[in-house]
């Protein structure tokens, strides 16, 4: 009888353990993807993710058809859809790769129990992480709350299992099963079509992911450690959306990075490679945190922050979202996000700090905006990172360490290349004032065609005053 292969965040053929096991089991394989917004609730994919998902599914469908068994697309509650497809096809096994979002683990557990009760084989695999969240723990068997021991523990495990090759052919079931049309799912924006910048930036799908990795390993890894904080350069891999949708596996990345390092420097873990793989492990660490703290996306891990006197500031929030705060590095980041669905990590930290500390707006507002606008929006990474910046997470930057957006800009975008690209109305300002246009001389402003308050906003808050206000707010929760 056929095996139902339930695709989820593993939209690839390469190194896909559930798929490989389904092929090994013998018999036909029925690939299925379910758009299950109901079960995901508030955490159903946001706008930018839906755009990505459409193209990723298109790519996966092509690859599966070529391999011999077309992808079935269905909308609805996963449990119902799986039941229906089993009825239609006579499948006697369902295989999938695990997800770690609390709503998904709860749902998947329920589905597995129900299938087993009906004597249908149900098996899940690890297709998304180097190691399962329960495999990297302290000597006492408890979850690790600090990154460096976590990273040491991953390295101590040695190389993760070698990646599995993509199956060349899949046996299709004798009778075809109905699929919905991807276009009917309306995952793409229409009016207005805001996805032009996304189309120009990305190639969703397995081939696009492999190409990014190859280019990154060829060109950028040796300088990664030195340049990964410079947003004006293409020094990082930009693999995050591909990793999120599982178009490439972290195991594939791990082994490819070490091979390339060995070939380059006779050392499988040279500086650039170690730095890059440790970032891959920040992803693992976030998944670990989410798995062990299912309320991570909603509740501050340091519980006292639940009493923090956040401000309600709709105008400030809108200015931040639109990239009109008057702080060039923050605005550049927010506009890069709007245009491409991605933002450089350093600038994510600066922009997030500005929202949380300069505007005193709840980190969940920022988390929600990123959720809707990032193509790599990821429940674990997004929640863990927002809590990290807010100072309320595990191994977080302390709240009192408040980024100065001018100094951050000057340090990491010294020549203003990044600001000039994303805030073109400031492009002609000299380097010395590009991160603080309000200090430019009238001559400099007029020569650059800048009129503050008109062509570009004045700062919506004074950073020094905002910093003081944030520290005072922090004092109020310390006293409780
Ligand atoms: P690279 O530097 O090439 O790193 C390789 C991979 O490692 C990334 O693709 C990513 O999967 C992982 N990684 C790198 N840095 C981190 C990190 N700090 N935390 C966790 N994983 C990391 N990343 C997301 O994937 N999804 C999110 O929703 C997300 N939200 C964030 C929100 C905030 C406020 C901040 C500060 C960071 C957030 N990050 C998120 C983490 C990080 O900014 C991105 O993963 C990174 O910028 C992606 O670019 P890259 O692929 O070029 O990274």
Boltz pocket constraint, residues with backbone or C-beta under 6 A from the ligand:
constraints:
  - pocket:
      binder: B
      contacts: [[A, 228], [A, 236], [A, 237], [A, 238], [A, 239], [A, 240], [A, 241], [A, 243], [A, 244], [A, 276], [A, 279], [A, 280], [A, 281], [A, 282], [A, 283], [A, 284], [A, 286], [A, 343], [A, 344], [A, 345], [A, 346], [A, 348], [A, 349], [A, 352], [A, 370], [A, 374], [A, 376], [A, 377], [A, 378], [A, 379], [A, 381], [A, 382], [A, 383], [A, 385], [A, 386], [A, 389]]
      max_distance: 6.0
